[in-house]
Amino acid sequence: MRTEEEMVNLILNVAKHDDNILAVCMNGSRVNGNVEPDKYQDFDIVYIVENIESMIVDLTWINQFGNRIITQFPESQDLYPSELEERYPILMLFDDHSRIDLTLISKYKLSEYLAEDNLVKVLLDKNNLLPDIDSPSDSSHWINKPYQKIFDECINEFYWISTNVMKGIWRNELIYSIDQLNICRKMLFLMIAWDVGHKFEFQINFGKNYKYIPDYLETIKNEELIFTYPHLNRNEIQESLYRMIDMFDTSALSVSKKCELKYDKRNYSEVKRYIEYKK
């Protein structure tokens, strides 16, 4: 695997020799001082360009980065609808296991890009397009403090989807049931994030898909969380749902007190009866 210095030099050399590339920025974990570095980190790179179309009409220039074992062009796929305007991601994994997640962004979208993320490090700015940027910060990824409406919606979503979990169990549609269980888990993660986030005055980043949450939980709570991941088995899925309810209610009550929000779990007593939760 190439070193970080080798990869950055390569990324910059490609940019320096292409007049269409005006600036280079790096985002993600490699510029986040709160993340422990490891060899699996991607190089999240942005090329600010004069003209995107001229760069994607012939993509052979990306061969300069090395021998790729797999490449993805999300904006060219039929599998998922195109969502970006004047942006073009190119995801590359190389035979030495280095990875570059490169995004081409039109210079006309520069201000929009800079407003999205504070984890930005400028590597190259040929024409002084970029403003002075303070030290990279993950503040744009901090968990937001909940307010009453979003708090209520999280609770409502959790319990509404819980009925789908049970419906799948009753019908023996276990793939559907476990898929719905994962939606419940997203709401559980959000509630736990609010609960833990209060301790840090909501100046905390739990990472993509809440991947850092286990780092902030006591051992017993981590074990409880692990037990919410069942096999494709009726009893295990049902038990996992009930464990989630226990954790969710505990966290929701804690969040309501810490953030001065209203929550009466009795409001969902009939739902619990419907899904045969008996605690």
C-alpha positions in Angstrom: 0.0 0.0 0.0 1.3 3.4 -0.9 2.0 5.9 1.9 -0.1 9.0 2.5 2.7 11.2 1.2 3.0 9.2 -2.0 -0.7 9.3 -2.6 -1.1 13.0 -1.9 1.9 13.8 -4.2 0.3 11.8 -7.0 -3.0 13.5 -6.5 -1.4 16.9 -6.7 0.8 16.0 -9.6 -2.2 15.0 -11.7 -3.9 18.3 -10.8 -0.8 20.4 -11.5 -0.5 19.1 -15.0 -4.1 19.6 -15.9 -5.1 23.2 -16.6 -8.8 22.3 -16.2 -8.2 21.4 -12.5 -8.1 24.7 -10.5 -7.9 23.5 -6.9 -7.6 20.4 -4.8 -9.2 19.8 -1.4 -9.2 16.9 1.0 -12.2 15.9 3.2 -13.1 13.1 5.5 -11.3 11.2 8.2 -7.8 12.0 7.0 -8.3 15.6 7.9 -10.2 14.9 11.1 -7.9 15.1 14.1 -10.5 13.3 16.2 -10.2 10.1 14.2 -7.4 7.6 14.9 -5.6 7.0 11.6 -5.5 3.6 10.0 -4.6 2.0 6.7 -8.2 1.6 5.6 -8.9 5.4 5.4 -9.9 6.6 2.0 -8.5 9.6 0.3 -11.6 11.8 0.0 -10.4 14.2 -2.7 -12.2 17.1 -4.5 -10.9 18.6 -7.7 -12.5 22.0 -8.4 -12.6 22.2 -12.2 -13.3 24.7 -14.9 -15.3 22.3 -17.0 -16.6 18.9 -15.8 -17.9 17.7 -19.2 -14.5 17.9 -20.8 -13.1 15.7 -18.0 -15.7 12.9 -18.1 -16.1 12.6 -21.9 -12.8 10.7 -21.8 -11.9 9.2 -18.4 -8.6 7.6 -19.4 -6.8 10.3 -17.4 -7.7 8.5 -14.2 -5.3 5.7 -15.2 -2.6 8.0 -13.8 -3.6 7.1 -10.3 -2.7 3.4 -10.6 -4.1 0.0 -11.5 -7.7 -0.1 -10.4 -9.3 -3.4 -9.2 -12.7 -1.8 -9.1 -14.1 1.6 -10.1 -17.5 3.1 -9.6 -19.1 6.1 -11.4 -22.3 6.8 -9.3 -23.6 9.6 -11.5 -23.5 7.4 -14.6 -25.4 4.4 -13.0 -28.9 3.4 -13.9 -29.1 1.4 -10.6 -29.5 4.6 -8.6 -31.0 7.9 -9.9 -28.6 10.8 -10.5 -28.8 13.3 -7.7 -25.9 15.7 -8.2 -25.6 18.8 -10.3 -22.2 19.8 -11.7 -20.5 17.2 -9.6 -19.1 13.9 -10.7 -17.8 11.3 -8.2 -15.2 8.7 -9.2 -14.6 5.9 -6.7 -11.3 4.0 -7.2 -9.8 1.0 -5.3 -6.3 0.1 -6.5 -4.3 -3.2 -6.5 -2.2 -2.0 -3.6 -5.5 -1.5 -1.7 -5.3 2.3 -1.6 -8.5 4.0 -2.3 -9.4 7.4 -3.7 -12.9 8.8 -3.5 -12.6 11.6 -6.0 -15.3 14.2 -6.8 -15.1 16.6 -9.6 -16.9 19.8 -8.7 -17.6 22.8 -11.0 -16.0 26.0 -9.9 -19.6 27.4 -10.0 -20.5 25.1 -7.2 -17.5 26.0 -5.0 -19.4 28.1 -2.4 -22.0 25.4 -2.1 -19.4 22.7 -1.5 -17.6 24.8 1.1 -20.8 25.5 3.0 -21.6 21.7 3.3 -18.6 20.5 5.3 -16.1 22.1 7.7 -13.8 19.1 7.3 -11.9 20.7 4.4 -8.1 20.9 3.9 -6.9 22.9 0.9 -4.0 21.1 -0.9 -3.7 23.2 -4.0 -5.3 26.5 -5.1 -3.8 27.6 -8.5 -5.9 30.8 -8.9 -6.7 31.8 -5.3 -10.3 30.7 -5.7 -10.6 29.5 -2.1 -11.0 31.7 0.9 -8.8 31.3 3.9 -10.0 28.2 5.7 -9.5 27.6 9.4 -8.2 24.3 10.7 -10.5 21.4 9.5 -13.3 20.8 12.0 -16.0 18.1 12.1 -18.5 20.6 13.5 -20.7 20.2 10.4 -21.1 16.5 11.4 -22.1 17.1 15.1 -25.4 15.6 16.2 -28.1 18.3 16.5 -29.9 18.9 19.7 -33.4 17.6 19.4 -36.5 19.8 19.6 -40.0 18.6 20.5 -41.2 18.0 16.9 -38.3 15.9 15.8 -38.2 14.1 19.1 -41.8 13.1 18.7 -41.3 12.1 15.1 -38.4 9.8 16.1 -40.6 8.1 18.7 -43.5 7.8 16.4 -41.4 6.3 13.6 -39.9 3.8 16.0 -43.2 2.5 17.2 -44.9 2.7 13.8 -42.2 0.5 12.2 -42.3 -1.9 15.2 -45.8 -2.9 14.1 -44.3 -3.8 10.6 -41.7 -5.9 12.3 -44.3 -8.0 14.1 -46.5 -8.2 11.0 -43.6 -9.8 9.2 -43.2 -12.2 12.0 -46.9 -13.2 12.1 -46.8 -13.7 8.3 -43.5 -15.6 8.4 -42.1 -12.9 6.1 -38.8 -12.8 8.0 -36.7 -10.9 5.3 -39.3 -8.1 5.4 -39.4 -8.2 9.2 -35.7 -7.9 9.7 -35.5 -5.1 7.1 -38.1 -3.2 9.2 -36.2 -4.0 12.4 -33.2 -2.2 10.9 -35.3 0.9 10.4 -36.2 0.7 14.1 -32.5 0.4 14.9 -31.8 3.7 13.0 -34.3 5.5 15.3 -32.7 3.8 18.3 -29.3 5.0 17.2 -30.6 8.5 16.8 -32.2 8.5 20.3 -29.0 7.1 21.9 -27.0 9.8 20.0 -29.1 12.5 21.5 -28.7 11.0 24.9 -25.0 10.7 24.7 -24.6 14.0 22.8 -26.1 16.0 25.7 -23.0 15.1 27.7 -20.8 16.8 25.1 -23.2 19.7 24.6 -23.9 18.2 21.2 -20.5 18.9 19.9 -19.8 15.3 18.9 -19.6 13.4 15.7 -20.9 9.8 15.7 -19.6 9.1 12.2 -21.4 7.6 9.2 -24.2 5.3 10.2 -23.5 6.1 13.9 -20.4 3.9 13.7 -18.7 5.5 16.7 -21.6 5.1 19.1 -20.1 2.0 20.7 -17.1 4.0 21.7 -19.3 6.1 24.0 -21.4 3.4 25.6 -20.7 1.4 28.8 -19.8 -2.3 28.2 -23.3 -3.5 29.4 -25.1 -1.2 27.0 -22.8 -2.3 24.1 -23.7 -5.8 24.9 -27.4 -4.9 24.9 -26.9 -3.3 21.5 -25.2 -6.4 20.1 -28.1 -8.6 21.1 -30.4 -6.5 18.9 -28.8 -8.1 15.8 -30.7 -11.4 15.3 -30.5 -14.3 12.8 -33.3 -14.8 10.4 -35.4 -16.5 13.0 -38.9 -15.6 14.3 -38.1 -15.7 18.0 -34.7 -13.9 17.6 -36.3 -11.1 15.6 -39.1 -10.6 18.1 -36.7 -10.7 21.1 -34.4 -8.2 19.3 -37.4 -5.8 18.8 -38.3 -6.1 22.5 -34.7 -5.4 23.5 -34.7 -2.3 21.3 -37.9 -1.1 23.0 -36.3 -1.4 26.4 -33.2 0.6 25.2 -35.3 3.1 23.3 -37.6 3.9 26.2 -34.7 4.3 28.6 -32.9 6.7 26.2 -36.1 8.6 25.3 -36.9 9.2 28.9 -33.3 10.4 29.6 -33.4 12.7 26.5 -36.7 14.2 27.6 -35.3 15.1 31.0 -32.0 16.4 29.7 -33.4 18.4 26.9 -36.7 19.4 28.7 -38.9 17.7 26.2 -42.3 16.0 26.8 -42.5 12.3 26.6 -45.1 10.0 28.2 -44.3 6.4 27.1 -47.9 5.5 28.1 -48.9 7.1 24.8 -47.6 3.9 23.1 -49.0 1.4 25.5 -51.6 0.2 23.0 -49.0 -0.2 20.4 -47.0 -2.3 22.8 -50.0 -4.4 23.5 -50.6 -4.8 19.7 -47.0 -6.1 19.2 -47.3 -8.4 22.3 -44.7 -6.6 24.3 -45.5 -7.4 27.9 -43.0 -5.5 30.1 
